[in-house]
């Protein structure tokens, strides 16, 4: 592939045609004697079209590939098997195009600044693609951005109605407007690799000596707005690990992922907001560490919000009433009685891993139950969504972004069937200085 479609009209037409094909396919499914095969063909169509468009549409496919409850359960395997390729592999950009971007950004061709580089990418994702290379005798990864992805992203943001229509066809149970708002807030930031390098460096410092977690070091001299170079980490991809790992390995990985997500948030005010399986490497190095990749989507959390989240978690573990602490943590300034009543079951389910008897085991059913709780709340409220302005006014958008991404984390932990003392882990985080005596402001 030498370029991606970047114009607003061209991308709008592609989205419209894809939406029509998916809707037609859904109709064929109802008449087919083999609906599973129809769904598999729809998944193949999605993978090809979204992989070619890159950017925001491709992120939709990544979401479909691992989130529980977004497609009918009986067809889940067909979609996840096919769309899993979108997490790391899609139609690649031609090497000549990537090499030109590298030279434009760093002032010299790859052959001058690197010992070597493999011209076939090891990963082709929504914003750029990654190459194996060596620098000063050390293995590195070089991520190079698609040359037109910034313009294509802007076109997608101008075509939101078309993107939302496609998502509603694919994921009728998901609050598509809110998901798009999340993506819109982050996509343009993801196009700035210098910001990503800064966040990754901060995470690498935090977990430098951690016995279970690993963050690749950033090579700052080989980074720019469209090129990011890091130390290369070898490990096992998530799907392979989930198929073959022992229960003890699953439990260790699940505990590390839980601690990474909540520890960085509570103790350091940073949340890795793109926890999909393609960003995980497992069983890394002789100590079998978990490595988190891709820091293009990081949500900072300020001190007052961290303290309010700590109060919510502590209230849950102490068996208290959750609604008011949750509303305070999210910065909710307006909530009617019906929305409040619909919110409580979601809170109960979301915080179950900290409240239930320990050790607690995550399951696919748990992740599905969270999705069902949200759907049930919407049904009780009729056509009005929980988060629609006027019913549920949220001032802390960053915290809401964290809450919604925890659904994805639950899907990953459910796939691992990870078991552990998650309550104990959370308690140790809350006992850290600064959070130990956290109380509502």
Residue pairs with C-beta under 8 A, 6 or more apart in sequence:
1 52
1 91
1 92
1 93
1 94
1 97
2 93
2 94
2 96
2 97
3 97
3 147
3 148
4 52
4 53
4 54
4 55
4 93
4 146
4 148
4 149
4 152
5 11
5 14
5 52
5 53
5 152
6 148
6 151
6 152
6 155
7 151
7 155
8 154
8 155
8 158
8 159
11 53
11 152
11 155
11 156
11 159
12 155
12 159
12 162
14 49
14 53
15 53
15 57
15 159
15 162
15 163
15 165
15 166
16 162
16 165
18 45
18 46
18 49
18 50
18 57
18 166
19 162
19 165
19 166
19 169
21 45
22 42
22 45
22 46
22 166
22 169
22 170
23 169
25 38
25 41
25 42
25 45
26 42
26 169
28 38
29 35
29 38
29 39
29 42
32 38
35 75
36 74
36 75
36 78
39 75
39 78
39 79
40 78
40 82
43 78
43 79
43 81
43 82
43 83
44 82
46 61
46 64
46 79
46 82
46 83
46 170
47 61
47 82
47 83
47 85
47 86
47 90
48 91
49 57
50 57
50 58
50 60
50 61
50 86
50 90
51 58
51 61
51 85
51 86
51 90
51 91
51 124
52 90
52 91
53 152
54 90
54 126
54 127
54 146
54 149
54 152
55 126
55 127
55 149
55 152
55 153
55 156
55 187
56 126
56 153
56 156
56 157
56 163
56 180
56 183
56 187
57 156
57 163
57 166
58 86
58 90
58 125
58 126
59 126
59 183
59 187
60 163
60 166
60 167
60 170
60 171
61 83
61 86
62 83
62 86
62 87
62 126
62 276
62 278
63 70
63 171
63 179
63 276
63 408
64 70
64 71
64 79
64 80
64 83
64 170
64 171
65 79
65 80
65 83
65 84
65 86
65 87
65 276
65 277
66 80
66 84
66 87
66 276
66 277
66 408
66 411
66 412
66 415
67 371
67 407
67 408
67 411
68 76
68 364
68 367
68 368
68 370
68 371
68 407
68 410
68 411
68 414
69 173
69 367
69 368
69 370
69 371
69 372
69 375
70 170
70 171
70 173
70 174
70 371
71 79
71 170
71 171
73 368
84 239
84 277
84 278
86 126
87 125
87 276
87 277
87 278
87 279
88 123
88 124
88 125
88 237
88 278
89 123
89 124
90 124
90 125
91 124
92 120
92 121
92 124
92 129
93 121
93 124
93 129
93 144
93 146
93 147
95 119
95 120
97 147
98 121
98 129
98 131
98 144
99 109
99 110
100 147
101 144
101 145
101 147
101 226
101 227
102 109
102 110
102 142
102 144
102 227
103 109
103 110
104 226
105 224
105 225
105 226
105 227
106 113
106 222
106 224
106 227
110 117
110 133
110 142
111 117
113 135
113 222
114 133
114 134
114 135
114 140
114 142
114 222
115 133
115 134
115 135
115 136
115 137
116 133
116 134
117 131
117 132
117 133
117 134
117 142
118 131
118 132
118 133
119 131
120 131
121 129
121 130
121 131
122 130
122 131
122 132
122 141
123 129
123 130
123 278
124 130
125 278
125 294
127 145
127 146
127 149
127 190
127 191
127 296
128 143
128 144
128 145
128 146
128 149
128 193
128 226
129 143
129 144
129 146
130 141
130 142
130 143
130 144
131 141
131 142
131 143
131 144
132 139
132 141
132 232
133 139
133 140
133 141
133 142
133 229
133 232
134 140
135 219
135 222
135 229
138 231
139 231
139 232
139 234
140 219
140 222
140 229
140 230
140 231
140 232
141 216
141 229
141 230
141 231
141 232
142 222
142 227
142 228
142 229
143 193
143 227
143 228
143 229
143 230
144 226
144 227
145 191
145 193
145 226
145 227
146 152
147 226
149 191
150 188
150 191
153 187
153 188
153 191
154 188
156 163
156 187
157 184
157 187
157 188
160 180
160 184
163 180
164 176
164 177
164 180
167 174
167 176
167 179
167 180
168 176
173 371
173 375
175 374
175 378
175 385
175 387
177 385
178 385
178 387
178 404
179 404
182 401
182 404
182 405
185 397
185 401
186 273
186 296
186 297
189 195
189 296
189 297
190 196
190 296
190 297
191 225
192 225
193 223
193 224
193 225
193 226
193 227
193 228
193 296
194 223
194 224
194 225
195 296
196 228
196 294
196 295
196 296
196 298
197 218
197 220
197 223
197 228
199 270
199 295
199 298
200 215
200 216
200 218
200 230
200 295
201 217
201 218
201 220
202 268
202 270
203 215
203 264
203 270
203 272
203 292
203 295
203 298
204 215
204 216
204 217
204 218
206 215
206 264
206 268
206 270
207 213
207 214
207 215
207 260
210 289
211 287
211 289
212 252
212 255
212 256
212 259
212 287
212 289
212 290
213 256
213 259
213 260
213 289
213 290
213 291
213 292
214 233
214 284
214 285
214 289
214 290
214 291
214 292
215 291
215 292
216 230
216 231
216 232
216 233
216 291
216 293
217 230
217 231
218 228
218 229
218 230
219 229
219 230
219 231
222 229
223 229
233 281
233 284
233 285
233 291
233 293
234 281
234 284
234 285
235 281
235 282
235 283
235 284
235 285
235 291
236 281
236 282
236 283
236 284
237 277
237 278
237 280
237 281
237 282
238 277
238 278
238 280
238 282
238 412
239 277
241 249
241 253
241 282
241 283
242 250
242 415
242 416
245 253
245 282
245 283
245 416
247 417
247 419
249 282
249 283
249 288
250 416
250 417
250 418
250 419
251 418
251 419
251 420
252 288
253 282
253 283
253 290
253 416
253 418
254 362
254 413
254 416
254 418
254 419
254 420
255 418
255 420
255 422
255 425
256 289
256 290
257 275
257 280
257 290
257 409
257 412
257 413
257 418
258 413
258 418
258 420
258 422
258 425
259 425
259 429
260 272
260 290
260 292
261 271
261 272
261 275
261 406
261 409
262 425
262 426
262 429
263 429
264 270
264 271
264 272
265 271
265 301
265 306
265 309
265 402
266 306
266 309
266 310
266 429
266 430
266 432
266 435
267 429
267 432
267 434
267 435
269 300
269 301
269 302
269 303
269 306
270 298
270 299
270 300
270 301
271 298
271 299
271 300
271 301
271 401
271 402
271 405
272 279
272 292
272 295
272 297
272 298
273 297
273 298
273 299
273 401
273 402
273 405
274 294
274 296
274 297
274 405
275 405
275 408
275 409
275 412
276 408
276 412
277 412
277 415
278 294
279 292
279 293
279 294
280 290
280 291
280 292
280 293
280 412
281 290
281 291
281 293
282 288
282 290
282 291
283 289
284 290
284 291
299 398
299 401
299 402
299 405
300 398
301 309
301 398
301 399
301 402
302 398
304 441
305 329
305 331
305 396
305 398
305 399
306 435
306 438
307 434
307 435
307 438
307 439
307 441
308 325
308 328
308 329
308 438
308 440
308 441
309 329
309 399
310 430
310 435
310 438
311 325
311 328
311 329
311 438
311 439
311 440
312 322
312 325
312 326
312 328
312 329
312 351
313 351
313 354
313 426
313 430
314 430
314 438
315 321
315 322
315 325
316 322
316 351
316 354
316 355
317 354
317 355
317 423
317 426
317 427
319 355
322 344
322 347
322 348
322 351
323 340
323 343
323 344
323 347
325 440
326 343
326 347
327 335
328 440
329 396
329 399
330 394
330 396
330 399
330 400
330 403
331 394
331 395
331 396
331 399
332 392
332 393
332 394
332 395
333 393
333 395
334 390
334 391
334 392
334 393
335 343
335 391
335 392
335 393
336 391
338 380
338 381
339 381
339 386
339 391
339 392
341 380
342 376
342 377
342 380
342 381
342 386
343 377
343 386
345 373
345 376
345 377
346 370
346 373
346 374
346 377
348 355
349 366
349 369
349 370
349 373
350 370
350 403
350 406
352 360
352 366
353 360
353 362
353 366
353 422
353 423
354 422
354 423
354 426
355 423
358 420
358 421
358 422
358 423
358 424
359 419
359 420
359 421
359 422
360 419
360 420
360 421
360 422
360 423
361 417
361 418
361 419
362 410
362 413
362 414
362 416
362 417
362 418
362 419
363 414
363 417
364 411
364 414
364 415
365 414
366 410
366 414
367 407
367 410
367 411
367 413
367 414
370 407
370 410
371 407
374 386
377 386
378 385
378 386
381 391
384 391
385 391
386 392
387 394
387 400
394 400
429 435
430 436
430 438
